[in-house]
């Protein structure tokens, strides 16, 4: 029982879960602190899902190093991969269907060559 408590605390600290989980993002007013020109994040990063919490679809902006393809994988709270979408090198935007996910907390991870470069919290209503 004590071990489970410590694991949850570690997850909260690692992924930055906070009390602003119900914040909605406005498509017309992106306010992502790690974005650079044209709404794309720094190299090796993904944006927070838009909107978040999600209903049917989540949009992500990504910026991969040149000549490195990768994937955006969605993991449930227990660490099980529930979805994965391949992405091409460079900057891009991708829409991932989330209508088939159960309500809860998920993590969207940018994975390149088997290594997680970035992750963002995704909340499904």
C-alpha positions in Angstrom: 0.0 0.0 0.0 2.8 2.4 0.9 4.7 1.5 -2.3 1.6 2.4 -4.4 1.4 5.8 -2.7 5.1 6.5 -3.5 4.7 5.4 -7.1 1.7 7.8 -7.6 3.7 10.7 -6.0 6.6 9.9 -8.4 4.2 9.9 -11.4 2.8 13.3 -10.3 6.3 14.8 -10.0 7.6 13.4 -13.2 4.7 14.4 -15.4 3.8 17.6 -13.8 0.2 16.9 -13.0 -1.4 19.9 -11.3 -4.7 21.4 -10.3 -5.1 23.0 -13.7 -6.2 19.8 -15.3 -9.5 21.3 -16.5 -7.9 24.1 -18.5 -9.3 24.4 -22.0 -7.1 25.6 -24.9 -8.5 28.0 -27.4 -7.6 27.3 -31.0 -7.4 31.0 -31.9 -5.1 31.8 -29.0 -2.3 29.3 -28.7 -0.3 30.0 -25.5 2.3 27.3 -25.4 5.5 28.5 -23.8 7.8 26.2 -25.7 6.6 27.1 -29.2 8.7 29.0 -31.7 7.8 30.4 -35.1 4.7 29.1 -36.8 3.3 27.5 -33.6 5.8 24.6 -33.8 7.7 23.5 -30.6 11.4 23.3 -30.3 13.2 20.3 -32.0 12.4 17.0 -30.3 9.2 18.3 -28.7 5.4 18.0 -29.1 2.8 20.5 -28.1 0.1 19.9 -25.5 -2.9 18.3 -27.1 -5.5 20.8 -28.5 -8.1 20.8 -27.1 -7.4 19.4 -23.7 -9.5 17.8 -22.2 -10.4 16.0 -25.5 -13.6 14.5 -26.8 -13.2 12.9 -30.2 -9.9 14.2 -31.5 -6.6 15.7 -30.3 -4.3 17.8 -32.4 -0.6 17.9 -31.8 2.2 20.0 -33.3 5.6 18.3 -33.4 9.1 19.1 -34.5 11.4 16.1 -35.1 15.1 16.3 -36.0 15.7 16.1 -39.7 15.9 12.6 -41.2 14.4 11.0 -38.1 10.9 9.6 -38.2 9.1 8.8 -35.0 5.8 8.2 -33.4 3.3 9.8 -31.0 2.2 7.1 -28.7 -0.7 7.4 -26.2 -0.2 5.6 -22.9 -2.9 5.1 -20.2 -2.2 5.9 -16.6 -0.8 2.3 -16.0 1.8 2.7 -18.7 0.1 0.6 -21.4 0.3 1.9 -25.0 -3.2 2.3 -26.3 -2.5 4.1 -29.5 0.4 5.0 -31.8 0.7 7.1 -34.9 3.8 7.3 -37.1 5.1 10.8 -37.9 7.6 12.1 -40.5 10.8 14.1 -39.8 10.6 17.8 -39.5 7.7 20.0 -38.4 4.1 18.9 -38.7 0.6 18.7 -37.2 -1.3 15.5 -36.6 -4.8 14.7 -35.5 -5.3 11.6 -33.4 -8.7 10.1 -32.9 -9.6 9.7 -29.2 -13.3 8.9 -29.3 -12.5 5.2 -28.5 -10.6 6.0 -25.3 -12.2 5.7 -21.9 -12.5 8.8 -19.8 -9.3 9.3 -17.8 -5.7 10.6 -17.8 -3.3 9.6 -20.6 0.2 10.6 -21.6 1.1 11.4 -25.2 4.8 10.7 -25.8 7.0 11.6 -28.7 9.2 8.5 -29.4 12.2 8.5 -31.8 14.4 5.4 -32.2 12.8 3.8 -29.2 13.6 6.8 -26.9 10.9 9.1 -25.4 11.9 12.6 -26.2 8.9 14.4 -24.8 5.5 13.7 -23.2 2.4 15.7 -22.5 -0.7 15.0 -20.3 -3.9 14.3 -22.2 -7.3 14.2 -20.4 -10.2 12.4 -22.0 -13.7 13.5 -20.9 
